[in-house]
């Protein structure tokens, strides 16, 4: 069943680039923007995450944390985070346990690669309810950040 606005966000536990386990429940009391992305060090993913980095203060001003999730290893994500100077957590779904829970796993990717995270965005409110859900049809598409920002504004 597809993720629906209004439902409870599926819980998760994943490791960040500091080798610390992070769970959805840790964000209770804050909004959380979850961005699934296909792979570190690729053009569209870098454009997407750099836009978050460059506007991060706006998100935090609305009591919102951001996490990026991909199936890359935490070591690859650590190098990517350092290289791009990201100011938010990147979480490794290396075992592909969380991406499917959010309907965000591409079975067949490019060059014969199987099982990467689908570019998607989910806004979870302070109570753990999904308030915005977008799964991009093409990996070259970016989430609608204007719609995400409008949704965040409505949660004030």
N, C-alpha and C positions, 0 to 999 in steps of 0.2 A: 504494500500500500504506500502510495506517495505521501511524503511529508506535507502536512496541511497547516496553514496559518490557524492558530487557535489551539493547536495540540501541544502537549508537553514535549519539550525537546528531548530527544534520546540522550541519555546520560553517556558519558565517555570518560575514559582514563587513558591519557597518552603522555609520552615523554616529550619535554621541550628540549631546546638546544643546550640547556644547563644540566641535562640529565635528571630533571625533576619531574615526577609524575604530576600531571595537571588533570583535574576533573571538572566537568561542567558544574557540579555542585559548589565548587569554590567561588563561583561568580554570583551566587545568590545575593540579591540586594543590589546588583548592578546589571545594566544591559550588557549583552555580549554579541558582537558581530563575529560570526564564524565564516571564514572564507576558505572554501576548498579550492585548491589549485593543482593543475596537472604535474608540473615539475619545476624544481628550482633551476635557476640560471637560464630560463627561457624568456624570450622577448615579451610575450603578452603577460606572463606571470609577473615579471619584473615591473612592467608598466602598472599593473594592477596594485601590487603591494607597495610600490613607491608612492602611488597616490595616497594610500593610507598613511604611510610614513610621513608624507609632507603635510597631511591634514590631521595628524593624530591628536593634536591639542583640541581640535574641534570636537572629536569624538569623546575625549575624556571630559570635556566641559559639560557634556550631557550624560555623565555617569556611565560611560560606555567603555568597555574593554574590547580589544580586537585580538583574535587569534587566526593564524593561517594554518591550514592543515593540508599536508600532501603525503603521498606514500613514500617519499624520499626517506632515507635514513636520517637519524638525528644528527649524525656527523656531517652529512651533506647539507642539511638545513642550517647547522651551526656555521659552516663556511659561507653559505648564502646570506645568512643574517649579518654576519660580520662584513662581508663584501658590500652589501647594500645599506649597511648601517640602519637596519630596521629597529624600531623602538617598541615592538610588540612581540609576543611569543609566536614562534613557529613550532607546530606540534607534528611529530612523526607518526603517521598511521601506516607504518611499514608492513604490519601484518594484515592490513586491509580489513580491520574490524569495524571502524567507525564510518568510513566513507559509504559503505552499503546501507548502514542504518539511516543515513541522510539521503538515500537515493542518488549518491554522488560518486559512483564508480563507473568508469568507462571500461568495458570488457576488452575491446580491441582499440589500441591506440596506434600511433605511427611506427614504422620500422619494425613491425612485428611485436611491439611491446604490448603486454596484456595487463590490465588492472591498474590504471592510474586514476587519481581523483578527478572528477568532473568539475569544471569551474562552476562554482555555485556560491550563493550567499544566503545566510540565515541570520536574522536578527532575533535574539532571544531576550525577553524582557526580564525584569528583576525577579519575577516569580518562576522563571524557567519555561515560559510559554512562547512559542514561536509567533512572532508578530510580522515577519516578512520572510518569504522564501522565494528564491529564484535559482533555477538550475539552467545554465546557459546551454543552448543547443549545440553551438560550435565552440571548440576550445579557443578560437580566436576572438570570441565575444567577451566583453567585459560586463560585470554586473551593472545594473542601473543604480549608480551611486546617488543620483538625484532622488530617486524613489526611496532608497535606504535612508537618506538624510531626512526626507519628509516624514518617513515613518518614525524615525528617532525623535524628531521635533514633536510629533503627536503624542509621544510617551512622556513628555515633560510633566 
